[in-house]
Amino acid sequence: MPSRVAIASTDYIAADRVGVEAMGIDPNWVGSLVYCSQAGLGQYDLSKIDIRGNKIEEVRRTYRLHPDVEQEKQWMGPMEELPPRLG
């Protein structure tokens, strides 16, 4: 999907956070970014990110997610002995 949006930052967690919002994805679903933020590797709190240019609401496009998205979100639940089979 051609979004025609450029996102740049010296903080890659903040840049990805803004990108997730621009793609209409629930930011709590992106476990790697949540964990990186909790470890202090970057800013994931949108209210603390200085966004210049267009507002996110002006560029947001809701992306169709992978058919296995519900299985992929299982990282949020209790750890199983083996991960679910995806694909």
C-alpha positions in Angstrom: 0.0 0.0 0.0 1.7 3.3 -1.0 1.4 5.5 2.1 3.6 8.3 0.8 4.8 9.0 4.4 8.4 9.3 5.6 9.2 8.8 9.3 12.6 9.6 10.6 14.1 9.7 14.1 17.3 9.1 16.0 15.1 7.0 18.3 14.1 3.9 16.3 11.5 2.8 18.9 9.8 6.2 18.6 9.9 6.0 14.8 8.4 2.5 14.8 5.7 3.7 17.3 4.6 6.5 15.0 4.7 4.0 12.1 2.5 1.6 13.9 0.0 4.3 14.6 0.1 5.5 11.0 -0.7 1.9 9.9 -3.7 1.7 12.2 -2.2 -1.1 14.3 -2.8 -1.4 18.0 0.6 -0.5 19.5 0.2 -3.0 22.3 0.3 -5.8 19.8 4.0 -5.1 18.8 5.7 -7.0 21.5 9.3 -6.4 20.5 8.7 -2.6 20.7 6.9 -2.9 24.0 9.7 -4.9 25.5 12.4 -2.5 24.1 10.5 0.4 25.6 10.3 -1.3 29.0 14.0 -2.0 28.8 14.6 1.8 28.3 15.9 1.5 24.7 13.6 4.1 23.3 10.4 6.1 23.7 7.1 4.3 23.1 4.8 6.8 24.8 3.2 8.7 21.9 2.5 11.7 24.1 6.3 12.1 24.7 7.2 11.9 21.0 7.6 15.2 19.1 5.8 14.7 15.8 6.5 17.4 13.2 4.6 17.8 9.9 1.2 16.1 9.3 -0.7 14.7 12.3 -0.9 10.9 12.5 -4.7 11.1 12.0 -4.1 12.9 8.7 -1.9 10.1 7.3 -3.3 7.0 9.0 -4.3 4.1 6.7 -5.6 0.9 8.2 -3.6 -2.0 6.9 -5.1 -5.4 6.4 -3.2 -7.7 8.8 -1.9 -11.3 8.1 -4.6 -14.0 8.4 -2.7 -15.5 11.4 -2.7 -12.2 13.4 -4.8 -13.7 16.2 -2.2 -16.5 16.7 0.7 -14.1 16.4 -0.8 -12.0 19.2 -0.6 -15.0 21.6 2.8 -13.6 22.8 0.6 -11.5 25.1 -0.8 -14.5 26.9 0.9 -17.1 29.1 4.0 -18.8 27.6 3.2 -22.2 26.2 5.7 -25.1 26.0 5.9 -24.7 22.2 4.7 -21.7 20.1 1.6 -22.2 17.9 2.2 -23.2 14.3 1.8 -20.2 12.0 1.3 -20.1 8.3 
